[in-house]
């Protein structure tokens, strides 16, 4: 298995940021898809071994199925996760230096910016992530939606959220902090007059909780087709 690391640097000359974001998005999506596939293969192998071990023993098989159901619920993001991690708060700050070429950029690319950030975290040790209390799962969406009144709002899991945006991540603190440092995330947000504050929680009384996903699941609205 190989990995690709994408890092960003503060640019002294203006580069079309949309192209840069598109390329990073494609790379991160491929990395995340690869990791998800590897995880699925590992889970399937473990599940097969568990079923084979319980073969011929009804009680053991039932226990294995119940354990599998709990594991699936956890992996699907349906249960809360508490542990060491990070909290990242993003808030507009007019006191930060005004740079004309980046002025207002976050307002029009907030979904891409947050999407890149959470993909970086997932690819570097995050086990569970939420944005303003909305748990991110494989079917989650982060979208900018424009209303009929021409008002743009950010939605996560189709739920509108407002600033400050608080990203909570449970996982490997060192790896997550490292990718934030390498990609100069705080400085990049500051270019757009967005203050990015990162807080570490290293265990004990200092821990974070990512809530379980409580939105509709795939197939929720599906109906069985009756034969005619």
C-alpha positions as CSV (number, residue, x, y, z in Angstrom):
1,X,0.0,0.0,0.0
2,X,1.3,3.4,-0.8
3,X,0.4,6.9,0.4
4,X,0.5,10.3,-1.2
5,X,1.0,13.4,0.9
6,X,-0.2,16.7,-0.3
7,X,1.1,19.8,1.4
8,X,0.4,23.5,0.8
9,X,2.5,26.5,1.3
10,X,1.7,30.2,1.6
11,X,1.9,31.6,-1.9
12,X,3.6,34.9,-2.5
13,X,1.9,35.2,-5.9
14,X,-1.8,34.6,-6.7
15,X,-2.5,31.1,-8.1
16,X,-6.1,30.2,-9.2
17,X,-7.2,28.6,-5.9
18,X,-10.1,26.9,-7.5
19,X,-7.7,24.7,-9.6
20,X,-5.6,24.0,-6.5
21,X,-8.7,23.0,-4.5
22,X,-10.0,20.8,-7.3
23,X,-6.7,18.9,-7.5
24,X,-6.4,18.5,-3.8
25,X,-10.0,17.3,-3.6
26,X,-9.4,14.7,-6.2
27,X,-6.3,13.3,-4.5
28,X,-7.9,13.3,-1.1
29,X,-11.0,11.6,-2.4
30,X,-8.9,8.8,-4.0
31,X,-6.9,8.4,-0.8
32,X,-10.1,8.2,1.3
33,X,-11.7,5.7,-1.1
34,X,-8.6,3.5,-1.0
35,X,-8.5,3.6,2.8
36,X,-12.2,2.7,2.9
37,X,-11.7,-0.2,0.6
38,X,-8.8,-1.5,2.6
39,X,-10.9,-1.2,5.8
40,X,-13.7,-3.1,4.2
41,X,-11.4,-6.0,3.1
42,X,-10.0,-6.2,6.6
43,X,-13.5,-6.2,8.2
44,X,-14.8,-8.9,5.8
45,X,-11.8,-11.2,6.6
46,X,-12.3,-10.8,10.3
47,X,-16.1,-11.4,10.0
48,X,-15.4,-14.6,7.9
49,X,-13.0,-15.9,10.5
50,X,-15.5,-15.2,13.3
51,X,-18.3,-17.1,11.5
52,X,-16.1,-20.0,10.6
53,X,-15.0,-20.3,14.3
54,X,-18.7,-20.3,15.4
55,X,-19.8,-22.8,12.7
56,X,-21.9,-25.6,14.2
57,X,-22.4,-23.9,17.6
58,X,-25.8,-22.1,17.7
59,X,-25.1,-20.1,20.9
60,X,-21.7,-19.0,19.7
61,X,-23.1,-18.0,16.3
62,X,-25.8,-15.9,17.9
63,X,-23.2,-14.2,20.0
64,X,-21.0,-13.6,17.0
65,X,-24.0,-12.1,15.1
66,X,-24.8,-9.8,18.0
67,X,-21.2,-8.7,18.3
68,X,-21.2,-8.1,14.5
69,X,-24.3,-5.9,14.8
70,X,-22.6,-3.8,17.5
71,X,-19.5,-3.5,15.4
72,X,-21.4,-2.5,12.3
73,X,-23.3,0.2,14.3
74,X,-20.0,1.6,15.6
75,X,-18.3,1.5,12.2
76,X,-21.3,3.1,10.5
77,X,-21.1,6.0,12.9
78,X,-24.4,5.4,14.7
79,X,-22.9,5.4,18.2
80,X,-21.0,8.2,20.0
81,X,-17.2,8.0,20.2
82,X,-15.2,9.5,23.1
83,X,-11.5,9.8,23.4
84,X,-8.4,11.8,22.7
85,X,-8.6,14.2,19.7
86,X,-8.9,17.7,18.4
87,X,-11.3,20.6,18.3
88,X,-10.9,23.0,15.4
89,X,-12.9,26.3,15.5
90,X,-13.2,28.4,12.4
91,X,-14.6,31.9,12.9
92,X,-14.5,35.1,10.8
93,X,-12.2,37.7,12.3
94,X,-12.1,41.1,10.7
95,X,-9.0,42.0,12.7
96,X,-6.9,39.7,10.6
97,X,-5.0,41.3,7.7
98,X,-7.2,42.0,4.7
99,X,-5.7,40.6,1.5
100,X,-7.8,41.6,-1.5
101,X,-7.2,38.5,-3.7
102,X,-8.5,36.2,-0.9
103,X,-11.3,38.5,0.4
104,X,-14.6,36.7,0.6
105,X,-13.1,33.5,-0.7
106,X,-14.1,31.4,2.2
107,X,-17.8,32.4,1.9
108,X,-17.9,30.9,-1.7
109,X,-15.7,27.9,-1.0
110,X,-16.6,26.9,2.6
111,X,-17.8,23.5,1.6
112,X,-14.6,22.7,-0.3
113,X,-12.4,24.1,2.5
114,X,-14.1,22.1,5.2
115,X,-14.2,19.0,3.0
116,X,-10.5,19.2,2.4
117,X,-9.8,19.7,6.1
118,X,-11.9,16.7,7.2
119,X,-10.4,14.5,4.5
120,X,-6.9,15.4,5.7
121,X,-8.0,14.4,9.2
122,X,-9.6,11.1,8.2
123,X,-6.4,10.3,6.2
124,X,-4.2,11.0,9.2
125,X,-5.6,9.3,12.2
126,X,-9.1,10.5,12.7
127,X,-11.6,7.8,13.7
128,X,-14.7,9.9,14.0
129,X,-15.5,13.5,13.0
130,X,-18.4,15.9,13.5
131,X,-19.1,19.5,12.3
132,X,-21.3,21.5,14.7
133,X,-22.6,18.3,16.1
134,X,-23.3,16.6,12.8
135,X,-21.5,13.2,12.5
136,X,-19.7,12.6,9.2
137,X,-20.4,9.1,7.8
138,X,-19.8,7.7,4.3
139,X,-23.1,9.2,3.0
140,X,-22.5,12.6,4.5
141,X,-22.5,15.8,2.5
142,X,-21.0,19.2,3.1
143,X,-22.7,21.7,0.7
144,X,-23.2,25.4,0.1
145,X,-26.8,25.9,-0.7
146,X,-28.2,29.2,-2.2
147,X,-31.8,30.0,-1.4
148,X,-34.4,31.7,-3.6
149,X,-33.5,34.9,-1.7
150,X,-29.9,34.5,-2.9
151,X,-28.7,33.7,0.6
152,X,-25.9,31.2,0.8
153,X,-25.9,28.7,3.7
154,X,-23.7,25.8,4.6
155,X,-25.3,22.5,5.2
156,X,-23.9,19.3,6.7
157,X,-26.0,16.2,6.3
158,X,-28.6,18.6,4.8
159,X,-28.8,20.4,8.2
160,X,-28.0,24.1,8.0
161,X,-25.1,25.2,10.3
162,X,-23.7,28.6,11.1
163,X,-20.4,30.1,12.3
164,X,-18.5,29.4,14.3
165,X,-17.8,26.1,12.6
166,X,-16.5,23.6,15.2
167,X,-14.9,20.4,13.9
168,X,-14.5,17.7,16.5
169,X,-12.2,14.8,15.7
170,X,-11.4,11.7,17.8
171,X,-8.2,9.9,16.9
172,X,-4.5,10.1,16.7
173,X,-3.7,13.6,18.0
174,X,-0.1,13.6,16.9
175,X,-0.9,12.6,13.3
176,X,-3.8,15.0,13.0
177,X,-1.7,17.9,14.4
178,X,1.1,17.0,12.0
179,X,-1.0,17.3,8.9
180,X,-2.5,20.6,10.1
181,X,1.1,21.9,10.5
182,X,2.4,20.5,7.2
183,X,-0.5,22.0,5.3
184,X,-0.3,25.3,7.3
185,X,-4.0,25.2,7.8
186,X,-4.2,28.0,10.4
187,X,-2.2,30.4,8.1
188,X,-4.3,29.4,5.0
189,X,-7.5,30.3,6.8
190,X,-6.0,33.5,8.1
191,X,-5.4,34.6,4.5
192,X,-9.2,34.6,4.1
193,X,-9.7,36.4,7.4
194,X,-10.9,33.2,9.1
195,X,-9.4,32.5,12.5
196,X,-8.7,28.9,13.0
197,X,-8.1,27.7,16.5
198,X,-6.9,24.2,17.2
199,X,-7.3,22.7,20.7
200,X,-5.8,19.3,21.7
201,X,-7.4,16.8,24.1
202,X,-5.0,14.2,25.2
203,X,-7.1,12.0,27.5
204,X,-8.4,11.7,31.0
205,X,-10.6,14.7,31.8
206,X,-9.4,16.2,28.6
207,X,-11.3,14.2,26.0
208,X,-13.8,14.9,23.2
209,X,-17.0,13.2,22.1
210,X,-18.2,12.9,18.6
211,X,-22.0,12.2,18.6
212,X,-23.6,9.3,16.7
213,X,-25.2,9.9,13.3
214,X,-28.9,10.5,13.7
215,X,-30.0,11.2,10.1
216,X,-31.8,9.0,7.6
217,X,-29.9,5.8,6.6
218,X,-29.6,4.4,3.1
219,X,-32.8,2.7,2.1
220,X,-34.9,4.5,4.8
221,X,-37.4,5.7,2.2
222,X,-37.2,2.6,0.0
223,X,-40.4,0.6,-0.5
224,X,-40.9,-3.0,-1.5
225,X,-42.3,-3.3,-5.0
226,X,-45.4,-5.4,-5.0
227,X,-46.0,-7.8,-7.9
228,X,-48.9,-7.0,-10.2
